[in-house]
Each structure stands twice: as structure tokens, then as C-alpha cells.
Amino acid sequence: MALSCVFSRARIGLESPLVTVEVHLANGLPAFNIVGLPETSVREAKDRVRSAIINCGYEFPAKRITVNLAPADLPKEGGRFDLPIALGILAAAAQLPEADLSQYEFAGELALSGELRAIIGEIPMAMACQQSGRTLVIPSENAEQASWVQQVKILSLSHLSQLFPHFLKQKTLPLVATKTLQAYRSTSHHDIADVVGQPLAKRALEIAASGAHNLLFIGPPGTGKTMLASRLPGILPPMTEQEALSSAAIQSICHQNISPESWLTRPFRSPHHTASSAALVGGGSHPQPGEISLAHNGVLFLDELPEFERKVLDVLREPMESGEVTISRALVKQTFPAQFQLVAAMNPSPTGFYNDKRSTPEQVLRYLNRLSGPFLDRIDIQIEVTRLPRGMWANNSEQGESSSTIQQRVGICHQKQIARQGKANAHLGSAEVRSYCQLVPDDNEFLELAIEKLNLSTRAHHKILKIARTLADMEAVEDIERKHLIEALSYRAMDRILRHLTECITI
């Protein structure tokens, strides 16, 4: 027949909408036209497809070829449509055995020899194909990662010539077996037991992991702030299969390969302080995920926090609250998940030390004021990391708790929160805070007085209640007690520093 239809999928952010590749062969002067809003990389498929068909021993039809990529208003980009276009031409020219192509979805970039090259976004494509119930035919290089999607049929293809014997049922393509994620449960290489001393910082780290709270370390150089931050992924609750797939989907559209050993390891992203706002939240004419999306279900570590541009940090305020980021451009608007846990580190002064007499209070305050108040309000726990006492390093012989031990406690606390409210404490909304963080009248009065004296915002008020709720969960008690509020209030180091500096200047 002179008309054929082949299914494929486009890539729009993390979505893979269905694309129907319609090929029509008509009499007339030989021509090859592709319509349906193709970009340059898709229009160039004409030359790749022609050479691949000829080099595979097929006859390229000397007819007027029209390829329609439907729907016509959906932008198409990349080389993923090479394979379905070539297959549609061969089917329309009756050079393939009769087969029910409607049961398949094809994607792959063709080399001039007919070999298949890898594409990006194979995981979102596999997830969409699984919902449609069709069989996905993709290059062999992509089959490994796509097979992590459960209950999806995947055929691995390395050369265009393999399709003829497959449809003829002479030599069928191998069905790729889906992987079991639990078999690759990995552990972190960084153990918190390696950190000498710093009991307060370790305590804060466990609280942050238990309730998914944001954390800020303030201290002079060499006190272990970066070392502590790198240990956080190792004590976080293990990733679920759904979380692993959502994180892997983001990485798959960013040209990143994922090894089976690191599949269930929570992401840890540490961008340099010279990073732009587009690098952090994503951007481009064709929006791509930024660092906050690559840190989805993991940790975003910002070292030397005041060295980041203020406007760069302020663009994080909305994603920190909503857990997603929406990038709008003239012709497209895309939303990427960004449910990350922020860990930041900073020096208390531009010279690195608080009382080294090299900086005046005005200079220190100017340095700290690079961080806006609304941004600091979104950081739940703010603690000072002090220098180790003399002889602590040399005389320390006791081995601290390992990351696996703390992770078990964190996991129990996390499961308690999921069972009670379906989310971590840090993600509770205003109405949920009122419901799950109730206080007795005396404790409520105590907290109100503390908030008034410290001049904290309503958001900071809710943060303190959430931390207190996490502290109660860690002790396996149902009600928030006074001691939990006192400890939660103690994790406001930045407020104390700013208040002290302001008093020194005004005197």
C-alpha cells in the first residue's frame, strides 16, 4: 500500500506525547517532504533515512514521499524519528512483511549505515509506552535504562536490517527483561562515623533527614561543614522505586547515564557559587532541567552561600516551597519536579572567622545581608559549627555511629510521618500544621512570646512547629512538648548573629 502509519513519541520536558508518523507515496517527480512542525534536526532525517535504507539493501522509492508527524502543532526535535520514518517508508513501499505496526512504538537515530544510535529521554518514553500497552522498539544502547520501567515490553534494536527477519518471524528481536530495582539497593560511600566531634551538627543532620528539613551550617573554614553535608544522602530514607524512576527520568533527558549501582542512590548536587539562575532552576529556548531538578528526591548543597548572587538565591524561594519549577518561554511552558532538600554552608564573616578583628561589625553585617530575609526564612535549621577543641582530633579513639544505624532511625521516623499525614513534616501546609502540630495552651503562649521577642515571621513560626513535630516523632511521642519547642527555637543561629551585629552597630 502507498500509505502507512507508525507510532513514535516526542520529547517535551518529562512528557512523551504520542506522535503518529504518516507516510504517503504518490506518483510524480521524486521528492521527500517532512511536515508537522519539524525542527532542523528532524528535517535532516531525509538524508540519514535515504542513506540508511539504501545501505541496508532496500530500494529507496523514486516517488513523491510525504511524511506527516501528527499532531501538527506539537514541536518535534532530535533524531528519534529517523527509525519510524524509515520504517514507514519501507512499509508504504511494501518492502516489509505484513505486520501489525499499531502494536509497536519506534524511536531511534539512524546512522548512514543503518545502525541505531542512542537517543535521550528513554525512561519517560518507556513509562508512556507502558501506559499505552504497546511494545517499545529502541536502540540497544537505551534498552538497559528503559528496562527499569516495570511491566513494559521492550525490543532491543541495533541495526535497521534486523526488522525484516523480525516481522517475517525468522529471527525475532530479543525481549529485554525488566530489572528489579531492589536488587541494586546501594549504600553511600560517605559514612558519618568519619566525622570527628561535632555532636550538635550531627544531631541537626539527623533532624533534617528525619523531617526533610532544609539546613544551614555556619562556621569558620575547616570545621567540617562540607564533610557533614556530603553525609546527608547516606542517612536519608532509602529511595522507593517511584522516586528512583522520577529522578532517573530527569537524568535521562540531560544526557546522563545511570549505572545500576547508583540507581537508588539519592542525588547530591553541588553547583559552584558562580552558577547562574538558569543553571540552578533550568532554562534555555528549549527548557532543560537545572540543578534543583537534578537534585529531585536528593540533596542540593550550596557551599559558600553568600558568594552566590542574591538574585540567584532568590529564584530558589518558590521551588523550595512548591517542590517544582515552571519555566515559561514564548512558545512553550514546562514544569519540572524539584523536591530537593537544601543544605548550605557559609562562613560567619568575609574573612572566615567571627571574632578575628579583621572585619568590623558593619562589614560582617553587609556580608550576611547578601542573603535575603525571605530566603533565610525558608531554611528550617540554622546552626553554628564550631572548631574542634584542642587535642580532639589526636585523642579521639571512639568510633561514632555509622550512617546505616542513623538511617534506620530516620527510616522509622519517616514511615511514621507517611502513615500519619502522607508526607514529610517539612512539606506540611498551613492547614496541616494546625492539624498535626497542636500545642497545649501554655506551650502555645510560650511559643507566641518567643516569636514576638525574636521578631520572627509567620513562616518561621510554622518552621519551628514542623521541627518540633519531627523532634517528637524521633522520640516516638504523639504530642509536642515544651522541650521540643525549646530545641527547635535553638536552631535559629542566623537570627541570633544578625541581632547581635545590629545591636553592636547601634550602640
NUFI-623392 format. One record per residue (C-alpha): x, y, z. Coordinates in steps of 0.25 Angstrom, whole numbers, padded with zeros to 4 digits, always signed. Layout:
% NUFI-623392
XYZ/...
% end
This chain:
% NUFI-623392
+0000+0000+0000/+0004+0014-0002/+0000+0019+0012/+0006+0015+0025/+0005+0019+0040/+0016+0017+0050/+0015+0021+0065/+0026+0029+0072/+0028+0039+0083/+0033+0053+0084/+0040+0059+0096/+0034+0071+0103/+0041+0072+0116/+0038+0060+0124/+0026+0057+0116/+0026+0047+0104/+0013+0051+0095/+0009+0041+0085/+0013+0044+0070/+0007+0037+0058/+0017+0037+0047/+0009+0036+0034/+0016+0033+0021/+0009+0034+0007/+0016+0030-0006/+0010+0037-0018/+0013+0037-0033/+0021+0049-0038/+0034+0055-0038/+0043+0049-0027/+0042+0058-0014/+0044+0056+0001/+0036+0065+0010/+0034+0065+0025/+0023+0073+0031/+0017+0074+0045/+0025+0085+0051/+0039+0078+0050/+0052+0085+0055/+0065+0085+0047/+0070+0072+0053/+0057+0065+0049/+0057+0071+0035/+0071+0066+0033/+0066+0052+0035/+0063+0052+0020/+0077+0050+0017/+0080+0040+0028/+0068+0031+0025/+0071+0031+0010/+0085+0026+0012/+0081+0016+0023/+0071+0010+0014/+0080+0008+0002/+0092+0003+0011/+0083-0007+0017/+0080-0013+0003/+0066-0008+0002/+0061+0001-0010/+0058+0015-0007/+0045+0018-0015/+0046+0028-0026/+0033+0035-0023/+0027+0047-0016/+0029+0044-0001/+0021+0052+0009/+0024+0049+0024/+0014+0055+0033/+0017+0056+0048/+0004+0057+0055/-0001+0065+0063/+0004+0076+0054/+0004+0087+0065/+0014+0079+0074/+0029+0083+0072/+0038+0071+0068/+0053+0071+0071/+0064+0061+0071/+0068+0049+0063/+0058+0040+0070/+0048+0040+0057/+0059+0034+0048/+0055+0020+0051/+0039+0022+0050/+0041+0030+0037/+0050+0019+0030/+0040+0008+0035/+0028+0016+0030/+0035+0018+0016/+0038+0003+0015/+0024-0001+0020/+0018+0008+0010/+0026+0003-0001/+0023-0012+0002/+0037-0015+0005/+0034-0021+0019/+0026-0033+0022/+0011-0030+0026/+0011-0027+0041/+0002-0020+0051/+0011-0008+0053/+0000-0002+0062/+0005-0011+0073/+0019-0004+0073/+0025+0009+0076/+0038+0012+0070/+0049+0022+0073/+0064+0023+0069/+0074+0031+0061/+0080+0025+0049/+0094+0025+0044/+0097+0025+0029/+0100+0010+0030/+0087+0007+0036/+0092+0005+0051/+0084+0011+0062/+0089+0021+0071/+0085+0025+0085/+0074+0035+0088/+0071+0043+0101/+0059+0042+0109/+0057+0027+0108/+0051+0026+0122/+0039+0036+0120/+0037+0029+0107/+0037+0015+0113/+0027+0020+0124/+0018+0026+0114/+0018+0013+0105/+0015+0004+0117/+0002+0012+0119/-0001+0010+0105/+0001-0005+0105/+0009-0005+0092/+0023-0011+0090/+0035-0001+0090/+0046-0003+0080/+0058+0006+0083/+0073+0005+0081/+0081-0005+0089/+0089+0006+0096/+0076+0011+0102/+0070-0003+0105/+0077-0004+0118/+0072+0008+0125/+0058+0007+0119/+0057-0007+0125/+0056-0001+0139/+0042+0003+0136/+0033-0009+0141/+0023-0016+0132/+0027-0010+0119/+0031-0019+0107/+0044-0014+0100/+0051-0019+0088/+0065-0016+0086/+0070-0012+0072/+0084-0009+0067/+0082-0009+0052/+0071-0006+0043/+0073-0019+0035/+0068-0026+0047/+0054-0022+0046/+0051-0030+0033/+0054-0044+0039/+0047-0040+0052/+0034-0037+0044/+0036-0049+0036/+0037-0057+0049/+0050-0063+0044/+0059-0057+0055/+0051-0049+0065/+0057-0038+0073/+0060-0041+0088/+0051-0036+0098/+0058-0028+0109/+0056-0033+0123/+0051-0023+0132/+0061-0021+0144/+0057-0022+0159/+0061-0009+0166/+0062-0015+0180/+0073-0024+0175/+0082-0012+0174/+0080-0005+0187/+0092+0003+0189/+0099+0009+0201/+0106+0022+0202/+0121+0023+0201/+0122+0034+0211/+0120+0030+0226/+0116+0040+0236/+0125+0032+0246/+0137+0038+0239/+0133+0052+0245/+0141+0055+0258/+0133+0062+0268/+0122+0072+0264/+0111+0065+0272/+0101+0077+0270/+0104+0077+0255/+0101+0062+0255/+0088+0064+0263/+0084+0075+0253/+0087+0066+0241/+0079+0055+0247/+0067+0064+0250/+0068+0069+0235/+0068+0055+0230/+0056+0051+0238/+0047+0062+0234/+0053+0066+0221/+0057+0080+0226/+0066+0090+0220/+0079+0092+0227/+0089+0103+0228/+0103+0101+0234/+0110+0114+0239/+0125+0113+0243/+0139+0116+0240/+0147+0109+0230/+0152+0095+0233/+0141+0091+0243/+0135+0080+0234/+0123+0087+0228/+0125+0081+0214/+0128+0068+0220/+0115+0068+0228/+0107+0072+0217/+0112+0060+0208/+0108+0050+0218/+0093+0054+0218/+0089+0045+0206/+0095+0033+0213/+0085+0035+0225/+0073+0039+0217/+0062+0028+0216/+0064+0019+0204/+0058+0023+0191/+0045+0016+0186/+0044+0011+0172/+0035+0022+0168/+0045+0032+0174/+0057+0025+0167/+0049+0026+0153/+0045+0040+0154/+0060+0044+0158/+0065+0035+0146/+0055+0041+0136/+0061+0055+0139/+0075+0050+0137/+0071+0042+0124/+0067+0055+0117/+0080+0062+0122/+0089+0052+0114/+0093+0045+0127/+0095+0031+0128/+0091+0023+0141/+0099+0011+0146/+0091+0000+0153/+0100+0002+0165/+0096+0017+0167/+0081+0015+0163/+0075+0016+0177/+0086+0026+0182/+0079+0039+0185/+0085+0051+0176/+0095+0060+0182/+0097+0073+0174/+0107+0083+0178/+0108+0095+0168/+0119+0105+0168/+0115+0119+0174/+0117+0125+0160/+0105+0117+0155/+0095+0126+0148/+0080+0125+0152/+0077+0118+0139/+0088+0107+0143/+0080+0105+0156/+0066+0105+0152/+0067+0102+0137/+0065+0109+0125/+0068+0111+0110/+0060+0113+0098/+0056+0098+0099/+0055+0097+0114/+0065+0088+0121/+0065+0084+0136/+0074+0091+0145/+0082+0087+0157/+0069+0087+0166/+0062+0077+0157/+0075+0069+0156/+0075+0069+0171/+0060+0064+0172/+0058+0054+0183/+0072+0057+0188/+0081+0068+0193/+0085+0081+0187/+0097+0086+0194/+0101+0101+0193/+0115+0104+0199/+0120+0118+0201/+0105+0122+0201/+0107+0137+0202/+0117+0137+0190/+0104+0133+0181/+0098+0145+0175/+0086+0150+0183/+0076+0149+0171/+0081+0135+0168/+0077+0130+0182/+0064+0137+0182/+0059+0129+0170/+0060+0117+0179/+0050+0122+0188/+0037+0118+0180/+0043+0104+0177/+0047+0102+0191/+0032+0104+0195/+0025+0097+0184/+0034+0085+0180/+0034+0089+0165/+0039+0099+0156/+0031+0104+0144/+0040+0110+0132/+0032+0119+0123/+0037+0123+0109/+0030+0130+0097/+0025+0117+0091/+0026+0107+0102/+0024+0105+0117/+0029+0093+0124/+0029+0089+0139/+0040+0080+0145/+0040+0074+0159/+0049+0080+0169/+0046+0073+0182/+0060+0075+0188/+0066+0077+0201/+0075+0089+0203/+0088+0088+0211/+0096+0101+0211/+0109+0105+0217/+0115+0118+0220/+0126+0126+0227/+0121+0135+0238/+0129+0147+0232/+0136+0151+0220/+0150+0147+0226/+0145+0134+0230/+0145+0136+0245/+0135+0143+0254/+0144+0150+0264/+0157+0151+0257/+0157+0166+0258/+0159+0167+0243/+0145+0171+0240/+0137+0181+0246/+0122+0178+0250/+0118+0187+0239/+0126+0179+0229/+0121+0166+0235/+0106+0170+0234/+0108+0175+0220/+0114+0161+0217/+0102+0154+0223/+0092+0163+0217/+0095+0157+0204/+0085+0147+0208/+0071+0152+0207/+0061+0150+0219/+0051+0142+0211/+0061+0133+0207/+0066+0130+0221/+0052+0128+0225/+0051+0116+0217/+0063+0109+0223/+0058+0102+0235/+0070+0099+0243/+0082+0109+0245/+0093+0104+0254/+0107+0109+0257/+0118+0099+0254/+0130+0102+0264/+0145+0098+0263/+0149+0085+0269/+0155+0086+0284/+0170+0085+0285/+0174+0071+0285/+0160+0066+0280/+0166+0060+0267/+0178+0054+0272/+0172+0048+0285/+0159+0043+0278/+0158+0028+0279/+0143+0025+0279/+0136+0022+0267/+0123+0029+0265/+0110+0024+0260/+0110+0019+0246/+0101+0025+0235/+0094+0011+0234/+0090+0012+0248/+0085+0026+0247/+0078+0023+0234/+0070+0012+0241/+0065+0022+0252/+0062+0032+0241/+0054+0022+0233/+0045+0018+0245/+0042+0033+0247/+0039+0035+0232/+0030+0024+0232/+0022+0029+0244/+0020+0043+0237/+0016+0036+0224/+0006+0027+0231/+0000+0040+0239/+0000+0050+0228/+0005+0044+0215/+0017+0053+0214/+0030+0058+0222/+0028+0069+0233/+0035+0079+0225/+0025+0078+0214/+0013+0081+0222/+0003+0092+0218/-0002+0103+0227/-0015+0095+0230/-0007+0082+0232/+0002+0089+0242/-0010+0094+0250/-0016+0079+0250/-0003+0071+0253/+0005+0081+0261/-0004+0085+0272/+0001+0090+0285/-0005+0091+0299/-0009+0106+0303/+0003+0108+0312/+0013+0103+0301/+0005+0111+0290/+0007+0124+0299/+0021+0121+0301/+0024+0120+0286/+0016+0133+0283/+0024+0140+0293/+0037+0135+0287/+0033+0138+0273/+0030+0152+0277/+0043+0154+0285/+0051+0149+0273/+0043+0156+0263/+0041+0144+0254/+0031+0143+0243/+0019+0134+0241/+0027+0125+0232/+0038+0124+0243/+0027+0121+0253/+0022+0109+0244/+0036+0104+0242/+0038+0103+0257/+0026+0095+0259/+0030+0086+0248/+0044+0084+0254/+0037+0081+0268/+0028+0071+0261/+0040+0064+0256/+0047+0064+0269/+0034+0058+0275/+0034+0047+0264/+0048+0044+0267/+0045+0041+0282/+0033+0033+0277/+0023+0042+0285/+0010+0047+0280/+0009+0061+0286/+0019+0072+0284/+0025+0076+0297/+0032+0089+0303/+0046+0083+0301/+0043+0080+0287/+0039+0095+0285/+0052+0100+0292/+0061+0091+0284/+0054+0096+0271/+0056+0110+0275/+0071+0108+0278/+0073+0105+0263/+0072+0119+0259/+0087+0123+0259/+0086+0133+0248/+0075+0141+0255/+0084+0142+0267/+0096+0146+0259/+0089+0157+0252/+0082+0162+0264/+0095+0163+0272/+0102+0170+0260/+0091+0180+0259/+0092+0183+0274/+0107+0185+0273/+0105+0195+0261/+0094+0203+0268/+0102+0205+0282/
% end
